[in-house]
Amino acid sequence: MNIEVYTQSAIKLTENIIIYFDPYQIKEEYHDADYIFITHDHYDHFDINSIQKIIKETTKLIVPKIMEKIGREITNNILLVEPNQNYELANFKFRTYSAYNINKPYHPKDMGYLGYKINLDNTSYYIMGDTDVVPEIENVETNICFIPIGGKYTMNYQEAADYINKIKPQKAIPIHYGSIVGDVSLKDKFKELINKDIEVNIYIK
């Protein structure tokens, strides 16, 4: 599996299929997406200009239920999903998880914002979305975890490190820093706190 992380929380997974999560500030006209997953409707996660650069005729768009209206303005090939449910597509299965803030107003629980865990070729990838460490995700089992570390709108790097050390994925990939909030130096502070048996892969430098 080839993993690419662009600005903020934009992720691209490429193997036999191409999957994007929260594409943001995509520069090139790729038009190669088989699937596009959106965690929530904030501009740095739901970037219509970027979606238009990667979408093609057969692309399926997966969005939280609350985004139905704006999702259908892009395509009718859409799947509406809710937190903490299991789903199956033609190529793989995935599960949704709650993503929200506990003591901050930016991502209310009742909006139904999401994280996604997808399973591809016996490997699971958990893209957390913009979230704090909330009860619904305390015991997620995954091989690779894409975790926000920027603070303010999400957990900070210390909370993120504590979470990774608890769930023990094989790999942790920090996201949601180095752009809108959170200096790029946070990646090093995060990595220093991670147990040595967990690999940390840095993409946003």
C-alpha positions in Angstrom: 0.0 0.0 0.0 1.3 3.4 -0.9 0.4 6.1 1.6 0.5 9.8 0.9 -0.4 12.6 3.3 -0.9 16.1 1.9 -1.8 19.3 3.8 -3.7 19.1 7.0 -5.6 15.7 7.1 -5.6 14.9 3.3 -4.7 11.2 2.8 -4.3 9.1 -0.3 -4.1 5.3 -0.2 -3.1 3.6 -3.4 -2.9 0.0 -4.3 -5.4 -1.8 -6.6 -7.8 1.0 -5.8 -7.3 4.7 -4.9 -8.9 6.1 -1.8 -8.8 9.7 -0.5 -9.7 11.0 2.9 -10.5 14.7 3.4 -8.7 15.9 0.2 -7.5 19.5 0.8 -5.4 21.9 -1.3 -4.8 19.2 -4.0 -2.7 20.9 -6.6 -2.9 18.6 -9.6 -5.8 17.3 -11.8 -5.7 13.6 -11.0 -9.3 12.4 -11.5 -8.3 9.0 -10.1 -10.3 8.5 -7.0 -12.3 5.3 -6.6 -13.5 6.4 -3.2 -13.5 9.7 -1.4 -14.2 9.7 2.4 -15.1 12.9 4.2 -15.0 13.1 8.0 -16.9 16.4 8.3 -18.0 19.6 6.6 -15.3 22.1 7.7 -13.4 23.7 4.8 -10.1 22.0 5.5 -11.8 18.6 5.3 -14.5 19.2 2.7 -12.7 21.1 0.0 -14.8 21.2 -3.1 -12.0 22.4 -5.3 -9.8 19.5 -4.3 -12.7 17.0 -4.8 -13.2 18.3 -8.3 -9.6 17.6 -9.1 -9.7 14.0 -8.0 -13.3 12.8 -8.8 -14.1 10.8 -11.9 -17.4 9.4 -13.3 -17.4 6.3 -11.1 -16.1 7.8 -7.9 -18.1 7.0 -4.8 -18.4 9.7 -2.1 -18.8 8.7 1.5 -20.0 11.4 3.9 -21.7 11.8 7.2 -25.4 11.8 7.0 -25.6 15.5 7.9 -23.8 16.3 4.7 -26.4 14.8 2.3 -27.4 18.0 0.6 -23.9 19.4 -0.1 -22.7 15.9 -1.0 -25.4 15.5 -3.7 -24.4 18.8 -5.2 -21.2 17.0 -6.2 -22.4 13.6 -7.1 -25.3 11.2 -6.7 -22.9 8.3 -6.3 -22.9 8.8 -2.6 -23.1 6.8 0.6 -24.4 8.5 3.7 -23.0 7.0 7.0 -23.4 7.4 10.7 -21.1 6.9 13.7 -20.2 3.5 15.1 -21.6 1.4 12.3 -20.2 -1.2 9.9 -20.4 -0.9 6.2 -19.4 -2.9 3.1 -18.4 -1.6 -0.3 -17.5 -3.6 -3.4 -13.8 -3.7 -2.6 -13.6 -3.6 1.2 -15.3 -3.2 4.5 -15.1 -0.2 6.9 -16.4 1.0 10.2 -17.3 4.5 11.3 -16.4 5.9 14.7 -17.5 9.0 16.5 -15.3 12.1 16.2 -16.1 15.1 18.4 -14.8 17.5 21.1 -15.4 17.1 24.8 -14.5 20.5 26.2 -14.4 22.5 22.9 -17.2 23.8 20.7 -15.7 23.1 17.3 -17.0 19.5 16.6 -20.2 18.8 18.6 -21.2 15.2 19.1 -24.7 15.7 17.8 -23.4 16.6 14.3 -22.4 13.0 13.7 -18.9 13.7 12.5 -16.8 10.7 11.8 -13.6 8.8 11.8 -13.1 5.8 9.5 -11.4 2.4 9.9 -11.0 0.6 6.6 -9.7 -2.9 6.0 -7.6 -3.6 3.0 -5.5 -6.8 2.4 -5.6 -7.8 6.0 -4.4 -4.4 7.2 -6.6 -1.9 9.0 -6.3 1.9 8.6 -7.9 4.2 11.1 -8.3 7.8 10.0 -9.6 9.5 13.2 -11.0 12.8 11.9 -11.1 15.9 14.1 -11.6 14.5 17.6 -10.6 14.3 21.2 -10.1 11.0 22.9 -13.8 10.1 23.4 -15.3 7.0 25.0 -16.4 5.5 21.7 -12.8 5.2 20.5 -10.9 4.2 23.6 -10.3 0.6 22.5 -10.0 0.7 18.7 -7.8 -2.0 17.3 -6.0 -1.0 14.2 -2.7 -1.6 12.4 -2.1 1.9 11.2 -3.6 5.0 12.9 -3.7 8.5 11.4 -4.0 10.8 14.4 -4.5 14.5 14.8 -2.0 16.2 17.0 -2.4 20.0 16.4 -4.5 20.8 19.5 -7.2 23.6 19.6 -9.6 21.8 17.3 -8.5 18.3 18.2 -6.5 16.5 20.8 -3.0 17.9 21.3 0.3 16.0 20.7 0.5 14.7 24.3 -3.1 13.4 24.3 -2.4 11.9 20.9 0.7 10.1 22.2 -1.1 8.8 25.2 -3.8 7.4 23.0 -1.4 5.7 20.6 0.5 4.1 23.5 -2.8 2.8 24.8 -4.2 1.3 21.6 -0.8 0.1 20.3 -1.1 0.2 16.5 1.9 -1.1 14.5 2.3 2.4 13.0 1.2 5.9 14.0 1.0 8.7 11.4 0.4 12.2 12.8 -1.8 14.6 10.9 -3.7 17.9 11.4 -0.7 20.1 12.1 1.7 22.3 10.3 -0.9 24.4 8.4 -3.9 25.9 10.1 -2.9 25.2 13.6 0.1 23.4 15.2 3.7 24.0 14.3 5.6 21.3 12.3 7.8 20.8 15.4 4.8 19.0 17.0 5.7 15.9 15.0 9.0 15.5 16.9 7.4 16.1 20.3 4.8 13.5 19.5 7.3 11.0 18.3 9.4 11.4 21.4 6.5 10.3 23.6 5.6 7.1 21.6 6.7 3.7 22.9 9.6 2.4 21.0 7.8 -0.7 19.7 5.4 1.5 17.7 6.7 2.9 14.5 6.0 6.6 13.8 5.9 7.6 10.1 6.2 11.3 9.4 4.7 12.8 6.2 4.0 16.4 7.1 7.4 18.0 7.4 
